[in-house]
């Protein structure tokens, strides 16, 4: 007889790692944002990233998840966000998709432009792009998918 799984494992929406990839769906709540951020931080820890790199990934993923929950799914817990986290060996790839109407990222106002300094729009995407090595948007009809990429530095050779 197989041993029983721990109770917290049964409650976790995160699937077990499969070839370096984890995927899950969550309702559009702030608790879900925290779950996504924690999962991304764990991926970064497993990849051996330092504290600064982990902070950058966690901050970017948190902003992306907030955008999906708040702007994409309009904070509707009946709508879900779909998350995929993967370590390819060369990159960490985090994909977050919502079920919303979608948007055009190139039309988001530049938060550094003088006329936008006091406006509250565009800062999240600006931050995400600043903290990650690559950021890709894809329209899903309905929804938007955002893929964040952090390149992993090759292991340094020993002298």
C-alpha positions as CSV (number, residue, x, y, z in Angstrom):
1,X,0.0,0.0,0.0
2,X,1.4,3.4,-1.0
3,X,1.9,6.0,1.8
4,X,-0.8,8.7,2.0
5,X,0.2,12.1,0.5
6,X,0.5,15.0,3.0
7,X,-2.7,17.0,3.3
8,X,-1.1,20.2,2.0
9,X,0.0,18.4,-1.2
10,X,-3.6,17.3,-1.8
11,X,-4.8,20.9,-1.5
12,X,-2.1,22.4,-3.7
13,X,-3.2,23.5,-7.2
14,X,0.5,23.2,-8.4
15,X,1.2,20.0,-10.3
16,X,4.4,18.1,-9.5
17,X,7.4,19.0,-11.7
18,X,7.4,17.3,-15.0
19,X,10.5,17.7,-17.1
20,X,11.1,21.0,-15.4
21,X,7.6,22.3,-15.9
22,X,4.7,23.0,-13.6
23,X,1.2,24.2,-14.7
24,X,-1.9,25.2,-12.8
25,X,-5.1,27.2,-12.9
26,X,-6.3,29.6,-10.2
27,X,-9.3,31.8,-9.6
28,X,-8.9,35.6,-10.1
29,X,-8.1,36.5,-6.5
30,X,-5.2,38.3,-4.7
31,X,-4.5,34.9,-2.9
32,X,-3.9,33.4,-6.3
33,X,-1.4,36.2,-7.1
34,X,0.5,35.3,-4.0
35,X,0.5,31.6,-5.0
36,X,1.9,32.4,-8.4
37,X,4.6,34.6,-6.9
38,X,5.6,31.9,-4.4
39,X,5.7,29.2,-7.1
40,X,7.9,31.5,-9.3
41,X,10.3,32.1,-6.3
42,X,10.5,28.4,-5.7
43,X,11.4,27.9,-9.4
44,X,14.2,30.5,-9.0
45,X,15.5,28.9,-5.8
46,X,15.6,25.5,-7.6
47,X,17.5,27.1,-10.4
48,X,20.1,28.4,-7.9
49,X,19.5,32.1,-8.6
50,X,20.8,34.7,-6.1
51,X,18.6,36.8,-3.9
52,X,18.5,39.8,-6.2
53,X,17.6,37.7,-9.2
54,X,14.9,35.9,-7.2
55,X,13.5,39.3,-6.1
56,X,13.4,40.5,-9.8
57,X,11.5,37.4,-10.9
58,X,9.1,37.5,-8.0
59,X,8.3,41.2,-8.5
60,X,7.8,40.8,-12.3
61,X,5.6,37.7,-11.8
62,X,3.6,39.4,-9.1
63,X,2.9,42.4,-11.4
64,X,2.0,40.1,-14.3
65,X,-0.4,38.0,-12.1
66,X,-2.0,41.2,-10.7
67,X,-2.5,42.5,-14.3
68,X,-4.1,39.1,-15.3
69,X,-6.4,39.1,-12.2
70,X,-7.3,42.8,-12.0
71,X,-7.2,44.1,-15.6
72,X,-7.6,40.9,-17.6
73,X,-10.2,39.0,-15.6
74,X,-11.6,42.1,-13.9
75,X,-11.2,40.5,-10.5
76,X,-13.9,38.0,-11.4
77,X,-13.2,34.8,-9.3
78,X,-15.3,32.8,-11.8
79,X,-12.6,33.5,-14.4
80,X,-9.2,31.8,-14.1
81,X,-5.6,32.6,-14.7
82,X,-3.5,29.8,-16.2
83,X,0.1,29.6,-15.1
84,X,3.1,27.7,-16.4
85,X,6.6,27.7,-14.9
86,X,9.5,26.0,-16.6
87,X,13.2,25.7,-16.2
88,X,14.6,24.7,-19.6
89,X,18.2,24.6,-18.4
90,X,18.9,27.8,-20.3
91,X,16.0,29.9,-19.2
92,X,13.3,30.3,-16.6
93,X,10.0,30.8,-18.5
94,X,6.9,31.9,-16.6
95,X,3.6,32.2,-18.6
96,X,0.5,33.7,-17.2
97,X,-2.8,33.8,-19.2
98,X,-6.1,35.5,-18.4
99,X,-9.6,35.1,-19.8
100,X,-10.2,38.8,-20.4
101,X,-10.9,41.0,-23.4
102,X,-7.2,41.4,-24.2
103,X,-5.2,44.6,-24.8
104,X,-2.5,46.0,-27.0
105,X,0.7,46.3,-24.9
106,X,2.2,48.8,-27.4
107,X,-0.7,51.2,-26.6
108,X,0.0,51.3,-22.9
109,X,1.2,54.8,-22.0
110,X,4.9,55.2,-21.2
111,X,4.9,55.9,-17.4
112,X,8.2,57.9,-17.8
113,X,6.7,60.4,-20.2
114,X,6.2,63.8,-18.6
115,X,2.4,63.8,-19.2
116,X,2.1,60.3,-17.5
117,X,4.2,60.8,-14.4
118,X,1.2,61.2,-12.1
119,X,-1.0,58.7,-13.9
120,X,-1.3,55.2,-12.5
121,X,-1.1,53.3,-15.8
122,X,1.7,51.4,-17.5
123,X,4.0,51.1,-14.5
124,X,3.4,47.3,-14.1
125,X,4.4,46.5,-17.7
126,X,7.3,48.9,-17.5
127,X,8.5,47.2,-14.4
128,X,8.1,43.7,-15.9
129,X,10.1,44.6,-18.9
130,X,12.8,46.2,-16.8
131,X,13.2,43.2,-14.5
132,X,13.1,40.3,-17.1
133,X,15.3,39.5,-20.0
134,X,12.4,38.9,-22.4
135,X,8.7,39.7,-22.3
136,X,6.3,38.3,-24.9
137,X,2.5,39.1,-25.2
138,X,0.1,37.0,-27.2
139,X,-3.6,37.6,-27.7
140,X,-5.7,34.4,-27.1
141,X,-9.2,35.6,-28.0
142,X,-10.4,35.8,-25.3
143,X,-7.5,36.7,-23.0
144,X,-3.9,37.7,-23.1
145,X,-0.9,35.5,-22.4
146,X,2.3,37.0,-21.0
147,X,5.5,35.0,-21.1
148,X,8.4,36.2,-18.9
149,X,11.9,34.9,-19.6
150,X,15.0,35.1,-17.4
151,X,18.2,33.8,-19.0
152,X,20.2,31.5,-16.8
153,X,24.0,32.2,-16.8
154,X,26.1,29.3,-17.8
155,X,28.0,27.7,-15.0
156,X,31.4,29.3,-14.7
157,X,34.4,27.1,-15.5
158,X,36.8,26.4,-12.7
159,X,40.3,27.9,-13.1
